[in-house]
Amino acid sequence: MPEERPGPRLATRNGAAFLIVDFQERFRPVIPNWGEILENLIRIARAAQVLRAPLIVTEQYPQGLGRTVPELEEHLEGAVRLEKVAFGCFREPKFVGKLKGLGVETLLIAGIEAHVCVAQTALQALDEGYRTHLLADAVGSRNGEHVKIAMDRLRGAGAVISCTEMALFELLERAGTPEFKAIQRLVK
């Protein structure tokens, strides 16, 4: 378990990993801002490659909810893939083992649903001492009010509520590098 961290701060590359939670086919017709979330998840997946940051992708009970959507799947080369049945990722021993093996200290979390799997995972991450950033423009639920409630609760618990572009530029830290140019193309 990482040592206890102080409250909100900038995301930094050292020890950071992206986590995409359960962006699966069965949710497609019921998430109101599906397209916007998908665009941001693709940005996250591509940025993880540019930044050489670990990317973990989970699927909640794929036999019932389907697999990760193909539009995102094509950008997940090199991602760690984990199936789960627990709502919170930290209830899955393989997930916990993978984080420890990667030396993760900061989780940048996106996916669905905000008030269930995303929230439980983020709360568990905070309890375990991880710096926890929620990329709010890449998080959704069937009911928009549930997203707001989840973000408010997570902010109150100590998570940093951020957005995709904000987090990517925090991880970059400076302009004028080839990585900056690649990330700049992703967010335009």
C-alpha positions as CSV (number, residue, x, y, z in Angstrom):
1,M,0.0,0.0,0.0
2,P,1.4,3.4,-0.9
3,E,2.1,5.8,2.0
4,E,-0.6,8.3,3.0
5,R,-0.7,11.2,0.6
6,P,-1.7,14.8,1.3
7,G,-4.8,16.2,-0.4
8,P,-5.4,17.4,-3.9
9,R,-2.4,18.2,-6.0
10,L,-1.2,18.2,-9.6
11,A,-1.0,14.9,-11.4
12,T,2.6,13.9,-12.0
13,R,3.9,11.3,-14.4
14,N,6.1,9.4,-11.9
15,G,3.9,6.5,-10.6
16,A,0.8,7.5,-12.5
17,A,-1.5,5.1,-14.3
18,F,-4.7,5.6,-16.3
19,L,-7.7,3.4,-15.4
20,I,-10.6,3.0,-17.8
21,V,-13.5,1.3,-16.0
22,D,-16.1,-0.8,-17.8
23,F,-16.7,1.1,-21.0
24,Q,-18.7,-1.9,-22.5
25,E,-21.1,-2.4,-25.3
26,R,-24.3,-3.0,-23.2
27,F,-24.0,0.5,-21.8
28,R,-23.9,2.2,-25.2
29,P,-27.7,2.9,-25.6
30,V,-28.2,4.2,-22.0
31,I,-25.4,6.6,-21.3
32,P,-26.6,10.1,-22.5
33,N,-23.1,11.6,-23.3
34,W,-21.7,8.4,-24.7
35,G,-19.9,10.0,-27.7
36,E,-18.2,12.7,-25.7
37,I,-17.0,10.1,-23.2
38,L,-15.7,7.8,-25.9
39,E,-13.8,10.7,-27.5
40,N,-12.1,11.4,-24.2
41,L,-11.4,7.7,-23.5
42,I,-9.7,7.5,-26.9
43,R,-7.6,10.5,-26.0
44,I,-6.6,8.9,-22.7
45,A,-5.7,5.6,-24.4
46,R,-3.6,7.4,-27.0
47,A,-2.0,9.7,-24.5
48,A,-1.0,6.8,-22.3
49,Q,1.0,5.4,-25.2
50,V,2.6,8.8,-25.9
51,L,3.5,9.3,-22.2
52,R,4.5,5.6,-21.8
53,A,2.1,5.5,-18.8
54,P,0.4,2.3,-17.7
55,L,-3.2,1.9,-18.9
56,I,-5.5,-0.5,-17.1
57,V,-8.9,-1.4,-18.7
58,T,-11.5,-3.3,-16.8
59,E,-14.6,-5.1,-17.9
60,Q,-17.5,-5.8,-15.5
61,Y,-19.0,-9.3,-16.1
62,P,-18.4,-9.2,-19.9
63,Q,-20.5,-12.3,-20.5
64,G,-23.5,-10.2,-19.6
65,L,-22.4,-6.6,-20.4
66,G,-20.3,-7.3,-23.5
67,R,-16.8,-6.4,-24.2
68,T,-15.1,-3.0,-24.4
69,V,-16.5,-1.1,-27.4
70,P,-14.6,-1.6,-30.6
71,E,-14.0,2.1,-31.2
72,L,-12.0,2.2,-28.0
73,E,-10.6,-1.3,-28.3
74,E,-8.5,-0.4,-31.3
75,H,-6.5,2.1,-29.2
76,L,-5.7,-0.2,-26.3
77,E,-2.5,-1.8,-27.6
78,G,-0.3,-2.5,-24.6
79,A,-3.1,-2.0,-22.0
80,V,-3.5,-4.3,-19.0
81,R,-6.9,-6.0,-19.4
82,L,-8.8,-7.3,-16.4
83,E,-12.3,-8.9,-16.1
84,K,-14.1,-8.4,-12.9
85,V,-17.3,-9.1,-11.0
86,A,-16.8,-6.9,-8.0
87,F,-18.0,-3.4,-8.6
88,G,-14.9,-1.7,-7.0
89,C,-11.7,-2.8,-8.7
90,F,-9.8,-3.1,-5.4
91,R,-12.0,-6.1,-4.5
92,E,-10.3,-8.0,-7.3
93,P,-6.9,-9.5,-6.2
94,K,-5.5,-9.4,-9.8
95,F,-6.2,-5.7,-10.0
96,V,-4.4,-5.0,-6.7
97,G,-1.5,-7.2,-7.7
98,K,-1.2,-5.4,-11.0
99,L,-1.1,-2.0,-9.4
100,K,1.6,-3.0,-7.0
101,G,3.6,-4.6,-9.8
102,L,3.4,-1.4,-11.8
103,G,4.5,0.8,-8.9
104,V,1.4,2.9,-9.2
105,E,0.9,5.8,-6.8
106,T,-1.6,8.0,-8.7
107,L,-4.7,6.7,-10.5
108,L,-6.4,8.8,-13.2
109,I,-9.8,7.2,-13.4
110,A,-12.4,7.3,-16.2
111,G,-15.3,5.1,-17.3
112,I,-18.8,4.1,-16.3
113,E,-20.9,4.1,-14.3
114,A,-19.8,7.0,-12.2
115,H,-22.0,6.2,-9.1
116,V,-21.2,2.5,-9.0
117,C,-18.0,1.0,-10.3
118,V,-16.1,4.3,-10.8
119,A,-17.1,5.7,-7.4
120,Q,-16.4,2.4,-5.5
121,T,-13.0,2.1,-7.2
122,A,-12.1,5.7,-6.4
123,L,-13.2,5.4,-2.8
124,Q,-11.2,2.2,-2.4
125,A,-8.1,3.8,-4.0
126,L,-8.4,6.7,-1.5
127,D,-8.7,4.3,1.3
128,E,-5.6,2.5,0.1
129,G,-3.6,5.7,0.0
130,Y,-3.5,6.3,-3.8
131,R,-3.6,9.8,-5.2
132,T,-6.9,9.7,-7.0
133,H,-7.9,11.9,-10.0
134,L,-11.3,11.5,-11.7
135,L,-11.4,12.7,-15.3
136,A,-15.0,14.0,-15.1
137,D,-15.4,14.5,-18.8
138,A,-14.7,10.8,-19.4
139,V,-17.1,9.5,-16.8
140,G,-20.8,8.8,-17.2
141,S,-23.9,7.1,-15.8
142,R,-27.4,6.4,-17.1
143,N,-28.6,9.4,-15.0
144,G,-26.7,12.6,-15.2
145,E,-27.6,13.5,-11.7
146,H,-25.8,10.3,-10.5
147,V,-22.6,11.6,-12.1
148,K,-22.9,14.9,-10.1
149,I,-23.6,13.1,-6.9
150,A,-20.6,10.8,-7.4
151,M,-18.3,13.6,-8.2
152,D,-19.4,15.6,-5.2
153,R,-19.0,12.6,-2.9
154,L,-15.6,11.8,-4.3
155,R,-14.4,15.4,-4.0
156,G,-15.5,15.4,-0.4
157,A,-13.6,12.1,0.2
158,G,-10.4,13.7,-1.1
159,A,-10.3,12.8,-4.9
160,V,-9.2,15.4,-7.4
161,I,-11.9,16.1,-9.9
162,S,-10.3,17.0,-13.1
163,C,-10.8,16.6,-16.9
164,T,-8.9,14.8,-19.6
165,E,-7.1,17.8,-21.1
166,M,-6.2,19.2,-17.6
167,A,-4.7,15.9,-16.5
168,L,-2.7,15.4,-19.7
169,F,-1.1,18.8,-19.5
170,E,-0.3,18.3,-15.8
171,L,1.5,15.0,-16.7
172,L,3.4,16.8,-19.5
173,E,4.5,19.7,-17.3
174,R,6.1,21.7,-20.2
175,A,5.7,22.6,-23.8
176,G,8.3,22.2,-26.5
177,T,8.8,18.4,-26.4
178,P,7.8,15.8,-29.0
179,E,5.3,14.4,-26.3
180,F,3.8,17.9,-26.0
181,K,3.2,18.1,-29.7
182,A,1.6,14.7,-29.8
183,I,-0.7,15.4,-26.9
184,Q,-1.6,18.8,-28.3
185,R,-2.7,17.1,-31.5
186,L,-4.9,14.7,-29.4
187,V,-6.8,17.5,-27.6
188,K,-7.4,19.7,-30.7
